[in-house]
Amino acid sequence: MPPPPPPLGRPRKRGAHAFDAALDDAELATARTALAQGRWQTARSLLARTGDDWDRRGHRVTVLAQESYCTPWARDWLLAEPDSADAAVLLALAQVRRALRGKERPVRARESCHAAAERAPADPTPWLGLLMLESALGAEPEVRRLFAEVRARYADHHHAHHLMTARLAEHRSRAGPDPLHEVYDFANAAAERAPADSPLAILPVVAHAERYRVLAAAGHEPRDAITSAHWTGRRARQVMRAAFDWWLEWEQEGHPRRLVDLNYLAHAKVCEGRGAEAAALFHRIGEHATPSPWSYPDRDPAFRAARESALGAA
């Protein structure tokens, strides 16, 4: 799986970009600050307003769950409101985060996710939590089963597709040359079956970046992405062009995770040497960088340098 992001709001070393998982969701950032201070009522109101916008709900719950003291405050909320599905899912995702950091037994995180799923059978978010956990710790059949559980509740779940793409990218190629790797088939199929305005259209670019991460870590590609032919072959150019054209026509300004996609696409355009197209994307991204893929394969992110170079050339 991708390397863990640096602590929220702090760069890993001098000169690296400070990433914020909340992206441009100001309400989420406010609720996270309140939660850190023990005021879970703000998170309660936020999730109540979010309703069944499943991509937004998943984004907000996973970001709140990263807060260091989320687990005790979510427990307090659940004690105050034992029937709250929102409190249950927040506690579940917080325990998943703790389990992924080795601070909680995975079995307890699984139990919390299943308990949350029982409270809200239509909500894909508890299953997203289980998918996050098993993508890092579980066996392949269980990962696929959980992905299917998420899709059964929301077929175009953005975060779940990204998790599955990252997991599949790590498989050894069984089809000969790497351009035939199964992760590309998965991403292309997801993009094709999604609605025309779905941000899953960018998933083939994500697959390309995730596969680069794996190949570079194994020494099969240069660790400097800009010098890697992985980004300039015929297939890569076709994927990047299709994704950029989609963005020009269908840009989803209201999607909660659109900036994740734009970071992947900007990174691809930088590696491809398309400075003007990268500059247009950096204008949209602003300061809202994401650790993936700027930290691939394993070094400090190059977001700021890439952005300054693209904008300067433009």
N, C-alpha and C positions, 0 to 999 in steps of 0.2 A: 504493500500500500504506500501512498505518498508519504513523505516524511511529515511528522507533526509540525503544525505551525508554531512560531515563536509565541511567548506569552502575549496575551492580548494587549495591544497598545504600546508594546515595547519591542524595538528591533533586537535582533540577536547579537549584533555588534555594530560598532560605529559605522555609519554610512548606509546601513541597510534600511529598507523602508519599514515603517511601523504599520502593520496590518490591523484592520478592525473587522471582525467577522460580521458586525451589524451592517456593514456596507453603508448605504445611504438611507437606511431606515431610522429616522430620528426618533420616532416613537419607541422603537425597540431599544435604542441606546439609552433613552430616558428610563425605560422600565428596567433595564439591566443595572443601571446605577442605583435605582431605588432598591432593587433586590439585593444588591451588595450591602446595602444599609439596613437590610431586614424588613423593608417595606414591600412585602409581596403583593399587596393590594393593587399596586400599579401594574404588575405583571398580570394579575387577575383580570383587570379591566382591558388590558391590551389583547389578551387571548380571547376574551369574550367578544371583542369587536372584530377579531380576525375571522371568527366563524368557520365555515367549511371551505375557505380558500386554502386548499391543502398545501400548495407550494409555499404560500406565505406562512401558514401555520407551522409547517415543518421547519422553515427557516428561522422563525422567531423562537420556537421551542428549543431548537438545537443551539442557538446563540445564547439564550438565557441559561441553558444547562451548562454552559462553559464557565459560568460565574463560580468562583471558588467555593462560596458558601451556599450555592443553590440547593444542595441536598437538605441541609437542616431547615432552611426557610420553606422549601417545598413540603417538607414533613409537617411543619407548623401549619401551613395552609391546609393540608389534607386533614389534620386534626380538627381544624376549625370548620372545615366543610368536607366531611367524609364522603359525600357523594359527588364531589367535583371531579369530572373527567379531566379538566384542565390541570388541576393540581396533581392528579395521578400521572398524567403523561409527562409533566415537567419533572416530577420526581424520577420517573423511569429513565428519561433521557439523561438526567444528571447522574444517575447511577451507571448508565452506560459509559458516560464520559469518564467517570472514576474507574470503572473496570478497565477501560482502554489505557488508563495511566497506571494500572497496577495497584490502585488504591481501594478497590472493591472486588469482591468475588464475582466473577461473571455469572454464576448461578443466581445471585441475588438480583443482578441487573435484569436477567431474563425473567425472573419471577415478577419483577415490577412492571416490565413491559407487557407481560401477559395479563397482569391485573388491570393495567390501563386499557388494554384492548378489550377486555370484558366490559368495562364501563362505557366504551364508545366503539361499538362494533364497526361502524362505518369509517372511522378515522384511520388513515394509513400511517399516522405518525408513530404510534407504538411499534408498528412493524418496521418502520424506518429505523427506529432505535435498535431493534433486533438485527436488522440488516447491517447497520454500522458495526455492531459488535461482532457478528459472525464473518463479515468481510475481512476483519482483522484476525479473528481467532478460530473461525469455524471451518468445517469441511465443505467441499464444493456442492454436494446435494442440498445441504441446508441453506447455503447462500442462495442457490437458485430457487428453492422453495419460498424463502422469505421475500425475494424479489417478486415472485408471483403473487404473494399475499399483498404486497404494496400495490401492485398493478391491478389486482382484483378490486381495490377500493378507489384507485385513481390511476388510470392507465398511463398517463403522461407525466408521472411524478418525476420532477427534474432531478432532485437530489439522489433519488434511488437509481436513476439511470447513470448518473455520474459514478456512484459507488460501484455499480456493476461493471461499468467500463474500466475503471481502475483495476478491479479484480481480474477481469478477463485479460487485460493487457499483460498480466504476469504469467499467463500460460505459455508453455513452450510451443513453438510453432509446429503444427502437425501437417501443414499443407505445403511444405517446401519453402519457397522464397517468402520473406517476411511480408511483402505487400499483400499476401493472401491470408495473413493471420486472422483468426476468428474474431478478434475484437473489432476489426473493420466491418465485418459482416453484421455483427450485432449493432454497431452504431448506425450503419446505413439502413438496416431494417427498421430501427426505431425512428429514424428521421423520416423514412418513407411512409410509415403508417400513421405518424402524428399529423394533426391538422396543419394546414398550410402556414398558419401564423404561429405555430408552436416553436419555442426556443430549442426544442430537441433537434431542430435543423442544424444546430452547431455541434451536435454530438460527434460527427465524424472528425471534427477538428480536435475535440477532446480525446478521442481514441488515438489520434496521431500523436498527441503530446504524451499521453500515458504510455504508449508503446515506446516512444523515445526515452522516457524515464527509465524503463526497464532495460532497454538496449544499452543506454549510456552507462547505467550502473553495472552492467555485466561486461563492459569494455568493448562492446560491439559497435558503438558509435562514439564520436568525440564528445568529451564532457562539456565543451563549449558548443551550445546548440547552434550558434550562428555559423559555425564552420562545418556543420553536419549535413551531408547530402540527404539525410532523412527528410529534410524540409523542402528540397528543391527538385525531387523527382516528378515524373509525369503525374502519378497518382496524387501526390501531395499538392501539386499545383491545381489539379481539378477540384480537390476537396476544399482548398482554401478559397478558390474563386467562387464556388457554389455557396459557401457559407457567407462570404462577404456580400455577394449579390443578394442573398436572403436578408441579411441585416439591412441593406440599403432599402429594401422594399417593405420589410415587416418589422422593423425594430420595435421590440416590446418594452416601451418605456415604463410600463407599470408592473412588469414581472419582478418579484422580489429578489430573484437570483440572476437577473440579466447581466449584472456586472461580473459575475463569475464567467459567463460566456464571453463577454467582451474582453476580459483579460486573456482567456485562452486564444481568442481570435487575434488580439493585438500581438501577443507573443508569437503566434504563427506568422503573422505578417512581418514582424521584425526578423525572424529567422529566415523568411523567404526573401528578404531584401526589398520589400515593398514599403518604402518609407512613407510615401504620401498616404497610403491606405492605413498604415499603422497610426499615423498622426491623427487621422479622422477618428479612429477608435480611442486614442488617448484623450482627445478632447472630451469624449463622452464619459470616459472612466474617471477623469479628474484625479483625485487623491485616493479613490477607492480601489486600491490594488488588492489582489488575493495571493496568498502564498503559492498556490498552484495556478499556473505552472512556472512562475518566475523563479522558484527555488530548485527546479529540476536541473541535474539529477540530485545533487545533495549539497549545493553550496548556497551562500547567502544570496537573496534575491537581487536581480539586476533590473528591477522595475524602473527605478528612478533614472538610471543611466540610459536605459532603452527609450524611455519617454523623452528625456531631454534631447537625445540624438535624433529621434523621429520628428519632434516638433521643431528642432533647429534646422533640419534639412528641409522641412516643409515651408 
